[in-house]
Amino acid sequence: MIMLLAFIAMLAGQAIFELVFQAIGSSNAAASEAMNIVSMIAFQCIYLAVYFVYTRKRGIRSSFSVGNKISVISIVFAVVIAVVCFFGFSGLSQLFEVLLSKTGYQTPGIEANSTIAIIFLAITTVLVAPVGEETIFRSALLSGVERTYLSDVWAAVVSGAMFAIMHINPSQTVYQFFLGASAAYVMLKCRNVIAAMIIHGISNLMAILLSFTDMGSKISQFYVMQIGHNAVVTVVFCALLPAVAVVTVWLICKVIFKTEKKKYPDKFHKKLICIDENTLEPVFDGEEDGSACTNKSRQAKLKREFVVRSGEKVGFFGNNTYEIAFGAFTVFAVILWLAMFVALIQG
């Protein structure tokens, strides 16, 4: 529900800023740049406002609050994962852009024509955007999703998919999916949204450097000239490196999980293994051998029913409106993404 509210609020804000952009006109470049940065900040404020109003009204707390303790080693690993994601998935993202270009789609660039504009753009994308977006797409969304029958991997995939769709930018789909899923998986293992914010912020910083520095221009030119045109480079950057990046993130997350659980065990809740088919009581990790949970075809239904019964205590969604709200939001977001894609191609 909180995702749906945030999305509706964002669309309302986007409509208002679109009217302002039209009033300013495209001739005033400086004013357009300023309004673009202001709108980016405003969207993050909208996300945070929806989050804090919703959580205060319902009296709930995210499982991944910034108040949870986090070790220094996890913060360092978050920086490492950001670099791994950037270089591991950029090639695959470039290949997707090459395929999009064959349909007539032109990838929009980052616009900032003055030093002050670049500075404000960096502050907005590196500091402000990660706070707002990670609060919604990781902290809020996963507080509900992780307690369903989804595993950590599938919960991360859901988060990454929603993160990619919500950007409503076809060219960013592949990279934002992998970045979002990686940030979600890290957060699930360390139980603190700060790790996801760091990954997001470092990734955006590297994108800024790639767009506005000479070294970045050379790297970008290499991607454009080689990927999709040179078979060896394409295989290395679009198959081998993404696979290495996925494995690297997974291995680092195993270390993060062991470190965090050893230092701060109180922030980890017991994992739901199954529902006892005789008593209909939950069986958590380490409690029983699971001998009364043998009917696999029945377990998914029993787990969903348990989440509904205990939803007011454990999640952001609270009751059986979770499936309806999340499903409606997903369908609406996908339709909007497809409409934007078609409009961009035709335009």
NORBEL-V527795 format. One line per field, one symbol per residue. phi: phi as a letter, one per 40 degrees, with the letter a starting at -180 (. if undefined). burial: b if it has 16 or more other ideal C-beta (glycine too) atoms within 10 Angstrom, else e. A space follows every 10 residues. Layout:
phi = ???
burial = ???
This chain:
phi = .ccccccccc cccccccccc ccccgccccc cccccccccc ccccccdccc ccccccccgb bccbdcccca cccccccccc ccccccccbc cccccccccc ccchcbcccc babacccccc ccccccbcdd cccccccbcc cccccccccc cdcccccccc cccccccfbd ccdccccccc cccccccccb gacdccccdc cccccccccc cbbccccccc ccdccbcgbb cccccccbbc cdcccccccc cccccdcccc cccbcccbcc cccabccccg ccbcdgcacg ccbccccccc cccccccccb dccbaccgac cdcccccccc cccccccccc ccccccc
burial = bbbbbbbeeb eebeeebeee eeeeeeeeee ebbebbbebb ebbbebbbeb beebbeeeeb ebbbeeebeb beebeebbee bbebbbebbb bbbbbbbbeb eeeebeeeee ebeeeebbeb bbebbbebbb bbbbbbbbbb bbbbbbbbee ebeebbbbbb bbbbbbbbbb bbbbbbbbbb bbbbbbbbbb bbbbbbbbbb bbbbbbbbeb beeeeeeebe eebeebbbee eebbeebbee bbeebbebbe ebbeebbebb eeebeebeee ebbbbbeeee ebbeeeeeee eebeeeeebe ebbbebbbee beebbbbbee ebeebbeebb eebeeebeee beebeee
